[in-house]
Amino acid sequence: MEIQGLPEGCVACIIAFTTPLDVCRVALVSKIFRSAADSDAVWERFLPSDYHSIVSLFPSLLNYSSKKTLYLALSDRPIIIEQGKKSFQLDRKSGNKCFMLAARSLFIVWGDNEEYWNWITDPDSRFPEVVELLDVCWLEIRGVINTLSLSPNTRYAAYLVFKMINAMEFDKWPVELSVSIFGGHDSTKNVCLYPKIKRPNRRVRGLQCPNVRGDGWLEIEMGEFFSTNLEEAEVQMSVKETKSGNWKKGLFLEGIEGLPEGCVACIIALTTPLDACRVSLVSKIFRSAADSDAVWERFLPSDYHSIISLFPSPLNYSSKKTLYLALSDRPIIIKQGRKSFQLDRKSGNKCYMLAARSLVIVWGDSEEYWNWTTDPDSRFPEVAELLDVCWLEIRGAINTLALSPNTRYGAYLVFKMINANGFDKWPVELSVSIFGSHDSTKNVCLYPNVLRPNRRVQGLQCPNVRGDGWLEIEMGEFFNTDLEEAEVQMSVKEIKGGHWKKGLFLEGIEVRPKGCIANVLSFTSPRDVCRLSSVSPTFRSAAESDAVWDKFLPADYHAMLSECSSLCLPSKKHLYLRLCQKPLLIDDGKKSFQLDKIYGKKCYMLSARVLFIVWGDTPRYWRWTSLPDARFSEVAELVSVCWLEIRGWMNTGMLSPKTLYGAYLVFKSNPAGTYGFDDQSVEVTIGIGGGDTRRRTVFLDSERGRRLRYQIVPRRTGIFNRARFMATAVEPPTREETNIDLQYPKKRDDGWLEVELGDFFNQGEEDKEVEMVVSEIKS
């Protein structure tokens, strides 16, 4: 059905879910749309739910011809209510309620004293009275509005509306504006009420100034708040200047207006601080929205009030944007010089540095081993100088509640090396752990630019020079969720070498959010990361980070590495490449583990010793021997059998989920010769417990396929047996089982032969047992 054929009532129901502005636009489409767009069903949706009680206050509006007419009347101009103490209006674009509290409805200190304030009329004002400030040294104005009189689920801003005529002293001292909801939101800022000061006093320099409204009055934003529909609350608004003692005059106050915030500001608030600064260049409307407190409060941490209270000196900020820039501009020292706080400018996430004084340093209070000194390059009043120790151990901790939630963090050791000794001979162990979950440990070389490194530190990660001149090296990474409170433990240790070390100057441990690029790269594949590392230095740095390569490693890699104490590598990338390049022997050498280099999927091989081989322990039939090119210490050599049967099992819980796996028999022909495999087929089966079992026929004689094609005379060779389990990272196959190449062995890169037993798809939803069988018992 064409849209023109829809009933008018249906069209009206649809467009009633849009906005008043959209309804006026669709009315131009056709007569049906115009008729629907003018209907009461549409415009009643845009009127506030209590419009009947509002209209009852205005006798002139009782006889309205339609809901649209009523809406336009309520949004056309302010309507004075409550005996001239308040005005009401609808925002024309959204239909949200707008109020202005007249000066007569506000509490003004000494407002009824004719010596200080004068009540007069003003032809430019909507109210019958405005108040003129004659002379006060204590300026305090307060107003209150109930959230039930506002539109629900709407962000509002409060504006002070006034004039300045022959004003004095407002250009010399800031005025404090605040908006608060009892038990909830609280917003306070300092502003300058005097417009366009050519040579501002230092106390008001850089503060927000008022703008000229369309009706000729001045206005300045006092703050913002969100009106919910959950419960009744009171919004408190205040104007104060009580500290300077200066006598002020020349202010004409009309009132305080509450207006719904624009849509643009709400959208920008869902982006990032960097994006907000960029869109401010688009137009004046975007600049105004991008500078609003509604936007920048979203970028500030939710507990910024308590953070600011820790600062040794109060921060004077004119807006939330000014506050954000101040918190992200440079580190601020807190906790009596034991910690620094800063916001990451691009993301708004919290950054902390734990000073050396807040760390646990073994023998740190012994003047024989450590010296507490000052450094002009340090942000902290003290740094720790290492004089001479053989046991280096430093520990620090930070609570996850102090950090930004749902953020990946990196911990960095920040230090200097001056006439250092002993750090170029033995690796230092760095670790980051969260109790009960994440644990990251690695060996590094703290000495920068080692020209001829000792073999023990060769190839290890070295520190980088920071912008402030200090050295830093990444200790590890962790992801901070907002699920529960936990403590992040960070440590620096070198206690094995026995070398005496000196010349390290410790500033502290910095905990800061990891870059966005690293997070994005971690959702790709190892091969893509290696390619993207060539794009730019920024991409290369992100592509080398532990945050990226930790995502490519299996979740249980710590348990696997626990069997290999000698495997110490400088980074997660080195670990990944090591696990891809060389199989790792596990389970006392009875299995091997490896990663698929392209996709990072798990690969296992079961040694012949863990397989069930019929008569495998009878020397007459099978012999256990060793070969130099085998990865396992033993292989099984077939001596002579008439009943060939080999079985192996593996649990799917060990494998990578959502992955197609293939099972392969890995073997070798004995150069001395064998018998019975040239023309005899072997049955292979593979099945998952509770599922289908797949059977097929293969030949273990690798030359048979060539002989069939090229009529080559057969040879007889011996066989050594082992089994391989290898991962692939492709979708479930659609290949034909009749492919003749699948029936014959292929030569591997390690010189052995392999023949495919079958494949299966591991869903990873539950742990099942895979059984693999090779048998020839019929001939």
N, C-alpha and C positions, 0 to 999 in steps of 0.2 A: 504493500500500500504506500502511495506517495504521501509525503508529509502534509500536502495540501488537503488530502482527504481525511485527515484525522479530525475527530470531533473537537469543537472549540473548547469544551471542558477539559479534554485531555491535554491540549496545548497549554491551557492556562495552568494546569497542575505541574507541567514540566517547567515552564518559565518561572513559576513561583519559587523554584529552588535556586534561582540565579540571584542577581542583585538589582536594585532599582535602576542603576545605570544600564545594565544589560537589557532589562525589560523595555526601556525607552528605545534602545537600538533595534531590538527585534520587531518592534511595532512598525518599522519601516519596510519589513519584508513583504507583507501581503495584508489583505483585508482581514483574513482569519487571524493572523498574528496580531494585527492592530486591535481587533475586537477582544482577543484573549488578553492582550497586554493592558487593556483598560478595565478589565473586570475586577470586581471587588474581591474575588477569590485570590487574585495575585497580590493586590496591594495590602490586603489585610495581613498577609504573611510578613510584610515589611514594617507594619506598625507595631509598636511595643505592645506586649500582652496586656498592659494596664492602661491602654489608651483611653478607655471609657472614663476612668477616674480623672485622667489628665484633661480630657475635653470638657468634663463637668465644671472645671475651673474657668472655662472661657465661654461665656454665653454666645459670643459671635461665631463660634465654631460648631454650635449644636446643629445648625441647619446646613450641613454639607451635602452636596449632591452625590458624591461617590467617595470611596475609600482613597482613590487616587487624589482627588481634590483635597481631602483631609491631609494626606501625606505631604502634598506640596505646600499646603498652608503651614503645617508644623515645621517644615524644613526651609521655608522661605525667609523667615526672620525670627529673632528671639521674641518670646512671649513672656511678659512680666507676670510673675506669680508671687504668692505669699506677701501681699501688701507691699510690693516693690522691693522685696529683699532677695529675690532670686529670679533668674530667667531660665526658660526652657526652650530647647530647639532640637530637632532631629538633624543628624548629619545626612545631607542629601544623597550622598553616594552609597552609604551603608545602611542608613536607617537607625543607627545607634543614637542613644540619648546624649545630649550635651547640656550642661548646666553652667551657670555662672552665679557665684555667691556674691551679692552686692556688698559694698563696704559696710552697710548697716547690719549685715548678718555676721560680720566678723568680730572677733574679740581683739580690740586694739588697746594696748596699755595706755592709760591717760586719754583715751579716745573721747571721753565726755568732758574733758577739761578744755575750755576755750582758750586757755593760755598756750596749749600745745597743739591742738587740732581744731580745725574749723570745718563744719558741715555746710556745704554749698551746693548749688545746682550747676550743671554743665550741659550746654545744648548738644554736645557731642556724645553724651552718655546715654545709655539705654535706661538707666535708673534715675529716679527723681532726685537722688542725692549722691554726691561723692564727698570724700573727705580730703581736706588739704592739710598737709603737715606744716605747722607754723615753726616749731622749734622743739626738738627733743634730743637728748643724749642717749636715751634708752628706747631703741626702736624694736617693738615686738608686736607682731600681728599673727593671729591664729584663726584658722577656719576648719570646719568639720563637715563631712558629707557622708551619708549612709550608703553602703554599697547596694542596698536593695533598691535605691532610686536610680541606679545606673543599669546599663545593659549588661547582661551576664556574659561570661567568657569573652571579655573584651579588654584590651590593653588601653588604659587611659593615661593622659598626661595632664598635670596641673600647671596652669600658667598664671603668673601675677600680671594683672593688667593695670597700667598706671600712665601718668604723664610726668614730665619734669619741666617746671617753669621757674626760672631763677633759682635753681637748686644749688645747694652748698654742701660740701663735705662728703658727698657720695662718690667722689672720684679719688678719695684718699684711703678708704678702708673697705674691705670686702663685706658683703652682706651674706648671711647664712640662710639658705633656703632648704627646707626639708619636707618630705612627704613620707608618711609612715602609716601602716595598718597594724593595729594592736595585735601583738603576738605573731606577726608575720613580716612583711616587707618593710624595710627602712632605708630611705635614701636621703643623704645630706650632701650639700655642695656649697662652695663659696663662689659668689658672682659679684660682678660690678654692675650696679643699677644705673650708672651714668652712661649714656650712649656716646660712642665715638670720641674717646679721649685721645687727643693728639699726643700728649706727653704724660702717660699714666704714671702714677706713683708705683714704686716697686711692689707695694703690697697688693695692688690690683692688676699688675701687669700680667697679661696672658689669660686673665679670667674671662669667662663668658659674659657678653654684654647683651642688652635687650635688642629686639627687632621692632620695626614699625609695622603695625597691623594695617589692614585695609580700611579700618574705620578711623585711622589717625592716632590711635593710642599706641603705647609701647607695650610689649609683652616679653616675658622671659620665662623659660621653662623651669619650674620648681622641682620637678621629679616625675616619676612614672610609677604606675602600679597596675596589677592585673585584677580585674573584677571577676571573681568566680560566682557561680550560683550555688555553692556548697553551703554557705552559712552567712548570717548577717555579720557585718563588721563595720567599723568606723574608720574612715580615712582622715588622718590628722595632717594639716598643712600649716607651715609656719614660716614667718619672715623675721629674722633677728639680726640686730647689730647692737650689741650691748658691751663690747669689750674696749672699744677705742676711747670712749668718753667724749667724742666729738659731737658738737651740736649740729644737727642736720635740719634742713628745711627745703621747701620747694617741691615736694612729692605730692601728686594728686592721685589718690587711689580710687579706682572704679570697682575692683573686686578680684576674685580668684575664679578662673574658668577651668572646667574639666572637659577635655575634648578627647574623643577616641583617637588612638594613634593610627597613622596611615598604614596601608597595606604594604607599601614599599619597605618601611622599616621592619615590619614583621618578617618579610622575605629575606632581607639582608641579614637579619639576626640569625638565620639558619645557615649562613655561609661561614666563612672564616675571617679573622681580622685582616688578612692580606686581601681577600676579595672585597671586603667592605671599603678598604682604602682605594681599591681600583675602581669600584663602581661610583665612588664619590666624584670621579672626574667626568661622568657621563653628562650630568645636567645639574641645575640648581636644586631641583626636587630630590634627586638622588643624593646630592651632597648634604642637604638638610637631613634626610632620613639616615644617611650613613654616619652622621655626627651625633645622632640622638642617643640619649641614655638607654633607650629601649634596646638598641643594637648592642652597645658596648657592655651593658650589664650581662648579656648572654655570654660574652667572651670572658668575663671575669669569673674566677672560681666561686662556687656558691658560698664558701666560708670566708670571703675576702674581708668581711668586717672584723672577724677574729684575727685574721692574719695582720691587718693594719694595726690592730691594738698591740701587737708585739713590737712594733717599730719604736726605736728609742726616741724619735722625734716625730710629731704628727705630720701627715702628708696634707698639703693644701692643694686641692684639685678642684677645678671649676666644673668638670663634667666627668662622666664615667670613661670617656675616651681619654681624657687627660690622665686619669688615674691608671688606666690600662697602660698607657705609654710610659708613665713613671715607673710602674712595676716591671715593665719589660726592658727599660732602658739600661739599667745597671743593677747588680746585686745589692740587696739591702741586708745589712747585718742585723741579726736577731739573736735572742737567747744569750745575752751578755758576751757577744763575740764568738760564740761557739757554733754558729750556723748562719748561712746566708740563704736568702729567698729571692727568686726572680721568676717572672713569667716568660715562657718561650714566645717571642714576638709573633711568629707566624701562626702558631696554633693556640696560644693562650694556656698551654699546659704548665703545670708547676715544675720548677727546677729548684733543687736544694744542693748546697754543699755543706758537708760536715767538716768543720775545722779540725785540725790536728788535735786540738785540746778536747774535742768531744769523742775522740777515738780511744780505744784501749790499746796501748803500746806496751809490750812486754819490756820491763826495765825503763819505761818512759820517764819515770820520776827519779832515776838514778843519774846524777850529773857525770858519772864516769862513762856512761854509754850514750846518753842523749842530752842535748842542750836546747833549751827554749829561748828563742831569739826573735827579733823583729826583722821584717823584710819590707822595704818600701814598695816592692812590686806586689805584695800580698794584700788581699782584701781583709784579712784578719789581723788582729793586733799581735798574734804570736804564730810562729811556725816552729816545727821541731827539726833540729839538726842532728843527724846521726853521726856520733863521734866514733864509735867502734863497738860492733856486736858480732857475734857468730850466730846468734839465735835471733832472726828477724821475724817478728810476728806483730801484725797490726790488725785490729778488728773494729768494725763499725756496724751500726744497725740503724734502720729507719722504719717507721711504721707505715704500712700501705695506706692508712686512712689520711696521712698527710699529703699523699700524692694524688694526681688526677686519675679518676677511674677510667677503665677501658683504654688504657694507654700502655704502649710498650716503652720501657725505660732501659737505659744503659747506665752502668756504674763505671766511673772513671777515677783512677788514681792520679792525683795532681801533685807534681813534685818538681824538684830541680836536682841537677847533679853538678857539684863543684868539687874538683879534685877528688872525685870518687874513686874507690878501690874495692875490688872483690865482686862487683856486679857483672863483670864480663866473663866469669868463669863457671857460674852455676845458675841454672834457671830459677826464677821466682814463681811460686805458685799463687795464682789469683783465683778467688772463688766468689760466687754470688749464689745465695740459696734462700729459698722461702720455706719455712718449716712445713713439712708434710707434702710438699709438691716439687717445685722447680729446684734443680741443683745444677750449677755450671762451674766447672773447674778447668783451668788451663795453665800451661807453663809458658812464661814469657821471659824476655831479656830486658831488664830495666835500663840497661846502659845503651844510650843512643849511638848510632854510627860506629859500630864495632868493625874496625878495618879487617882484623884477622880473628874472627870469633873462634872461641873454644868449641870443640865438637859438641859439647853438651848444650850450647846455646845457638849453634848454627841452625839457621832457618826459622828460628823462633820470632814471634811478633815483637817489634821494638816500639818505643814510645814516639809520639808525634809532638811537634812544637805547637802550642796554642797561640791564639791571637794576643794573649796577655804576657807572652814570653815564657810561661811555665811549660813543662812537659806533661803529657797525659797519655795514659794507656788504658784501653777498655778492659775492665775486669770481668764483665759478663753482662747479660741481659735478663730481663724478666718482664712478664706481662702482668700489669696490675688490674685486676678485676674489681668490681664494686660489690662482690658477693659477701665477703667477710673480712674481718680484720686479721692481718698477719704481719710478721716482722721479717724484713729483708736483712739477711746477715751477709756482710762483705768482709773478706779477709785477704791479707797479704802475708805470705809465709816463705821463708827460706831457712830451713832448720836441718837440712840433710848434708849440705856440702861441708860444713865445719869451717868455712872460710870466714875470716874477720872482714867485715864490710864497713865502709865509712863514706862520707861525702854526699849523702842523700838529704835533701831539705824537703820536708813534707808539709804541704799546705793543707791537704785534706782529700776527701772523697766526694766527687760530684755525682749527683743522680739527676739525669735529665732525659727528656723524652727522645726517642729515636725518630729519625726522619720519616716523612710520609712515603718517600720513594722506596725505602726498604720494605715498608709494609706492602706496597703494591707489588714489588718484585717477588715477594714471598708467595704470591698467589699464582705465579707462573711456573715454569719448570726449570731444572738446573741448566738445561741447554739454552733456554731463553735468557736466563740471568747472565750466563757467560757472554752471550751476544750483546746484551744491553750494556755490559760493562765497558764496551768500546765507544759508547755514545759520547760521554763527557767525564771529567774527573768526579763530578757529583754522583753520576750513575755508577762509576767504578767503585767509589767509596761505599755506596749503598749495597752494591752487588757483592762486596767482600765481607759485609757485616755478618755477625753471628745470628742476628735476627732472621736473615734470609735463609741461611743454610740450616738453621735449626728446624725450620719448617720442612725441609727436604729429608731430614733424618727421620728414621722410624721413631714412634713415640717411646718405644721400650729400648732405645739404644744404650741407655745407661746400664741396664741389666746385662746386655750383651758384653759391654766393655768391661764389666766387673770381672769377667773371666780372663781379661788380658791386661794385667797391671802394667805391662811395659809399653802400652800404647798411649803416649803422651804427645799431643799435637797442639800447635799454637792457635788454631782457630777451628770453628765448625766446618769451614770450607775444606781445610786440610784433612779433617776427619772424614768428611764425605768422600773426598777423592781417594783417601787411603782405603776406605771400605769398598770402593768401586774397583780399585786397581788390583788388589790382592785379597784372596779369600781369607777369612778369619776362622781359625779352628776353635770350635766350641765343644762343650760336653766331653771334656777329656780327650779331645782329638778325634771323636767319633762322628762329628758333623762339621761342615764348614758353612760360613755365612758370608754373603757378599751383597752389595747393592748394584742394581742395574744403573749404569752411569747416566743414561738419558733421562730416565723417569724417577729414579730413586726407589724402585720397588725392591722388595726383599727376594734374595735368591738363596736357596739352601742346597747342599749336597749331603746325602746320607752315605757314609762310608760303608764298605762291604761288611764291616764288623757289626753294624746295627741292623743289617738285613737278615731275614730268615732264609737260609739256604739249606735245602734238603740235603742231608749228609755233609753239610758244610764243615763239621768237626771231625770227619773221618778222613785221615790222611790218604787213604786209598783212592778217594774220589776228589778231594779238594786239598790244595796246599796253600798255607798262608805264608806270604813272602813280602819283601819290600822292593820298591822300585824307585830309582832316583828322581824320575819325572812325575811321580804321584804326589798329590797334596797330603795324603794320609800316610801314616807310618806303616800300614799294612794294606795289601790287596789280596784278593782271593784268586788263585790260579786253578782252573778246572783241569783235573788230571784225567779222569775218565768216568762218565756217568751215562746211564741209559734213561734216567729220570731227571730231567733238568727242571728245577722249580725254585724261583727266587721271589721273595715277597718283601715289600717295604711299606711302612705306614708313616703318616705325618698328619698333625692336627692343623686345620685351617686357621686356628687362632694365632698361629705363628706367622702366617703369611700376610701380605698386604691386602686390605679389603678392596672390593670393586676392581679386581684385576684378573685377567685371563692368564692362567698358568699352564705350562707344559711340563711333562715328566719325561726324562730321558735316561736311558741306560747308557752308561759311559764305560767303555771297555777297550781292550787292546788285543791284537792278535799276537800270539807267541811266535817269535822268529823261528823256533825249532820245529814248528808245524803242529797242526791239529787235525781233527777228523770229525766229519759228520755235519758240518755247517754249510757246505757249499750248495747243496740242493734242498736242504731241509728247512722248512719255515718254522717260525716260533710264534706262539700265541701270546699276545700282550693284552692286559686288561687294566683299566683304571676306573675307580668308582669312589663316590663319596657316600659315607654312611647314611642310609635312609633314602638314597637317591638312585639314579640309573647307573648301571655298570656298562662301560663301553669296551668292546673287544675288537681286535684287529690282528692281522697277520703281518709279520715282518721277517726279514732275513738278516741274520747276523754276519753273513759273508758279504763284505763290502765290495768284492769284485764281481758278484753275481750279476748286478745290474749292467756293468760294463760288458760282461761276457754275452749277455742277452742281446746287447746292441751291436757289439763288435766281434762276436764269436771268438772270444779269448778262451784258451785252454785253462780249466780250473786249477787252482792251487789249494792246498790244505794248510791251515794255520791254527795255532793255539789261541786261547782266549784268557785274558785277565779281566776280572769283573769289578765294577763299582757302579753306583747309581748317582744320578744328578737330578736336582729339582731346580728348574730355572724359571724366573719371572719374565713375562712380556708385558707390555703396557699398551695393548691394542684392544679394540672392542672384540666381543665374541665372534669367532670366525664363521665364514660362510663357504669355506673351501670344500672341495670334493674329496671324499675319503679314497677315491680310486686313483689319486695321484701316485704314480709309480715311484716317484722320488722319496715319498714318505716311507716306503717299505724297506729302504736300504740305509745302512749307516753312512754318516758323513764325517769327514775328518775335521777335528777341532783345532783351534789355534795352539793348544798345548800338546798336540801330537796324538791325542787319544781319539777314539771313534765314539760317535753317539748316534743312537737311533731313538726316535720319538715313540714313547709308549702311549701317549694320548694327551688330551688337555681337558681342562675344566675351568669354570668361572667361579672364583671365590667371592661370594657376596659380602662376607665379613659380618653377617648379622648374628650367627651363632657358631660355636666351636664344633666342628665335625671332623671325622677321621677319613683321610684319603688313603685308599689301599691301591698299591701298584704291584702287578704280578707279571712275571716272565716265566713261561712254561713251555716245555716240549716233552710230552710224556706218551705220545701216541705211536711214534715210529718204532 
